[in-house]
Amino acid sequence: MHKAADGRVTPTVAALPQALQELILANSGLRSYRKGEVITREGEPAKGMGAVLDGQVHLTRNVGNRADALVGVGHAGFWFGIYGTLSGGRPSIGGLVAATAFALVLLSEGLGEARRLLRIDPLALVGAGLLVALASGVLPLLRGRPYMTGLWLKVPLPVVGKVGSPVVFDVGVYLVVLGTVLAILFALAEEEA
């Protein structure tokens, strides 16, 4: 996470309690990149998380023959996990599968029934997911370790086994993907009606 020299932080960090903001920012650094400079390449080991304060970041995927395809552009306020964003990490699949179930209800029973079954605004899922994923990275800071360091419970939980902060991060990503896809689907269905 980054704080600009003039004191600006991303909206996600600004929404946190002051003491937590200070802890996060104390373990962060500000980096600037020139236009066209590569931050990291697909498949490289993770170097951390990033947030765009000014300008934009282009996310590309290698499509072979030394060619890259643009898959997204992040503007000010955009958060990106260097490895996870470029590799398309596994938690996104669970969110897509869950969204498919709601898509089937939407097609067969209509928008009203799909919203009734969800019982929450899809954008609230996105917000909750962002907070859960952020919390998974903050937990290590509270124990004096670097941001996003994996922490694990010492005692396994029945049926589940050992649970750690990477699992919490995966749950956050799951909620973000589910909420985003459903928000798009519901908006399209409302437009059709």
C-alpha positions in Angstrom: 0.0 0.0 0.0 1.2 3.4 -0.8 0.9 7.0 0.6 1.8 9.8 -1.6 4.2 12.5 -0.4 1.3 14.9 -0.1 -0.5 12.5 2.3 -3.0 10.9 -0.1 -4.0 7.3 0.3 -6.3 5.0 -1.7 -10.0 5.1 -0.6 -9.8 1.6 0.8 -7.0 2.6 3.2 -8.7 6.0 4.0 -11.8 4.1 5.2 -9.8 2.2 7.9 -9.3 3.3 11.5 -6.5 5.8 11.9 -4.3 3.4 13.9 -4.6 0.7 11.3 -3.8 3.2 8.5 -0.6 4.2 10.3 0.4 0.6 10.8 -0.1 -0.2 7.1 1.6 2.9 5.8 4.5 2.4 8.1 5.2 -0.9 6.3 4.6 0.5 2.9 6.7 2.4 0.3 6.0 4.7 -2.6 7.3 3.7 -6.0 7.1 5.6 -9.2 7.4 4.1 -12.7 8.1 5.7 -16.0 5.5 5.3 -18.8 6.1 1.9 -20.5 8.2 0.5 -17.6 7.4 -3.1 -16.7 6.6 -3.6 -13.0 6.7 -7.4 -13.1 6.2 -10.1 -15.7 3.7 -12.9 -15.7 4.9 -15.9 -13.8 7.5 -14.1 -11.7 7.4 -14.7 -7.9 5.1 -12.3 -6.1 6.7 -9.1 -5.0 3.7 -7.6 -3.1 0.5 -5.6 -3.7 0.2 -2.3 -5.5 -2.2 0.6 -5.6 -2.4 3.3 -8.3 -2.3 6.8 -6.9 -1.8 8.7 -10.1 -1.8 7.7 -13.7 -2.7 4.2 -14.7 -1.3 0.7 -14.9 -1.7 -1.7 -17.9 -2.3 -5.3 -17.1 -1.1 -7.6 -20.0 -0.9 -11.3 -20.6 1.7 -13.0 -22.7 0.0 -14.6 -25.7 3.1 -16.2 -27.2 5.6 -15.2 -29.8 6.8 -12.4 -27.5 3.5 -10.6 -27.8 1.4 -9.2 -25.0 -2.4 -8.6 -25.0 -3.9 -5.9 -22.9 -6.4 -7.4 -20.4 -7.1 -4.4 -18.2 -6.3 -0.8 -17.2 -6.3 0.3 -13.6 -6.6 4.0 -12.8 -6.2 5.9 -9.5 -7.6 3.9 -6.6 -7.1 0.5 -8.4 -5.5 -2.2 -6.3 -3.5 -5.1 -7.9 -1.8 -8.1 -6.6 1.2 -8.4 -8.8 1.2 -12.2 -9.1 -2.5 -12.9 -8.6 -3.7 -10.4 -11.1 -1.3 -11.5 -13.8 -1.8 -15.3 -13.2 -5.6 -15.2 -12.9 -5.3 -17.0 -9.5 -7.5 -20.0 -8.5 -10.0 -18.3 -6.1 -11.7 -16.6 -9.1 -13.0 -19.9 -10.4 -15.1 -20.5 -7.2 -16.7 -17.1 -7.6 -17.5 -17.8 -11.2 -19.0 -21.1 -10.4 -21.2 -19.6 -7.7 -22.2 -16.8 -10.1 -23.2 -19.4 -12.7 -25.8 -20.8 -10.2 -27.4 -17.4 -9.9 -27.3 -16.9 -13.6 -29.3 -20.1 -14.1 -31.9 -18.8 -11.6 -31.9 -15.5 -13.4 -32.6 -17.1 -16.7 -35.2 -19.6 -15.5 -37.0 -17.6 -12.8 -36.2 -14.0 -13.4 -34.3 -11.2 -11.8 -36.6 -10.9 -8.8 -36.1 -14.5 -7.7 -32.3 -14.2 -8.2 -32.1 -11.1 -6.1 -34.4 -12.7 -3.4 -32.1 -15.7 -3.2 -28.9 -13.6 -3.0 -30.5 -11.5 -0.1 -27.7 -8.8 -0.4 -26.7 -6.2 -2.9 -23.9 -7.7 -5.1 -21.8 -4.6 -4.6 -21.9 -5.2 -0.8 -20.3 -8.6 -1.6 -17.5 -6.7 -3.5 -16.9 -4.4 -0.6 -16.9 -7.2 2.0 -14.6 -9.2 -0.2 -12.1 -6.3 -0.5 -12.2 -5.8 3.3 -11.7 -9.6 3.9 -8.8 -9.7 1.5 -7.2 -6.6 3.0 -7.6 -8.0 6.5 -5.7 -11.1 5.5 -2.7 -9.0 4.6 -3.0 -6.8 7.7 -3.0 -9.7 10.2 0.7 -10.3 9.8 1.4 -6.6 10.3 -0.2 -6.9 13.7 2.4 -9.6 14.6 5.3 -7.7 13.3 5.6 -9.5 10.0 5.6 -8.2 6.4 2.2 -7.5 4.7 0.7 -10.6 3.2 2.9 -13.1 5.1 1.0 -16.3 5.5 -0.1 -17.0 9.1 -1.7 -20.3 10.2 -3.7 -21.5 13.2 -1.7 -23.9 15.3 -4.7 -26.1 16.1 -6.6 -27.6 13.1 -10.3 -27.0 12.9 -12.6 -30.1 12.7 -13.3 -31.2 9.1 -11.5 -28.1 7.6 -8.0 -28.7 9.0 -5.4 -25.9 9.4 -6.7 -22.5 8.4 -4.4 -19.6 7.6 -4.5 -16.0 6.2 -4.1 -17.3 2.6 -7.5 -19.0 3.0 -9.0 -15.7 4.3 -7.5 -13.9 1.2 -9.1 -16.6 -1.1 -12.5 -16.0 0.6 -12.1 -12.3 -0.1 -11.3 -12.8 -3.7 -14.2 -15.3 -4.0 -16.6 -12.6 -2.7 -15.2 -9.9 -5.0 -15.6 -12.1 -8.1 -19.0 -13.3 -7.2 -20.3 -9.8 -6.4 -18.7 -8.3 -9.5 -20.2 -10.9 -11.9 -23.6 -10.7 -10.3 -23.6 -6.9 -10.3 -23.0 -7.1 -14.1 -25.5 -9.8 -14.7 -28.2 -8.0 -12.7 -27.5 -4.7 -14.4 -27.8 -6.4 -17.8 -31.1 -8.1 -16.8 -32.5 -4.8 -15.6 -31.6 -3.2 -18.9 -33.4 -5.9 -20.7 -36.6 -5.5 -18.7 
